[in-house]
Amino acid sequence: MPKARSAPAPDAPKTRIRDAIRTQERILKAAQAEFSRKGYDGARVDAIIARAKISKNLLYHHFRSKEELYIRVLERIYETLRRRQGDIPLSGLDPVEAMQRLCEDTFQVFIDEPDIISMLNTENLYRGKHIAKSPAIRAMYDRLSDTIRSILRAGEEAGVFRTDIDPVELYISISGLGYFYLSNQYTLSMIFDRELAAPESIQSRKAHITDVILSYLTRGVVPPTPETN
């Protein structure tokens, strides 16, 4: 009489899901390392497989092509950037403090996650054609625009910010002031004989970015006069 097959453990599906998530994360980490160092064309699937210590069949089980994997890495990069920016606790902060945090955190994530700069440099060489295939990335930045708009609105209502600010233009300025500094730090360090990556230089740049943005936002604004009894 054939031996009865035992029923799968109740948590077996959950275990498989967790294993799949861990495998995908391992693949994405390996792919990010490869793409950020060698670009899209220079990166090799075999190198990603070797970094992740998996089989080629397993990689293609989770990602159908090199391009799909690259797009998912881009989404992961933007998710990291937006998550860090989304950690700003607007509740309890006045508009000036909230904008200061946005400036500082946007610059800091570029410092903490240097792959972001490498990946964005690569994607700009492709004129954003891979990002265009990801509706998820655009949705992330729709939420960012809403966050900035809410800070600006609060600043306008408090009488501390100007009323003619475009949130997209503002974010491009905040991002660009940090992005350019870091993406060109080696050439600029040589040209100006200054170590831009030194901790004191980084802190000085962070303060500079905040000062530039807040000076722009408050230009021409007459602070409200405190009420007296």
Disulfide bonds with the S-S distance in Angstrom:
none
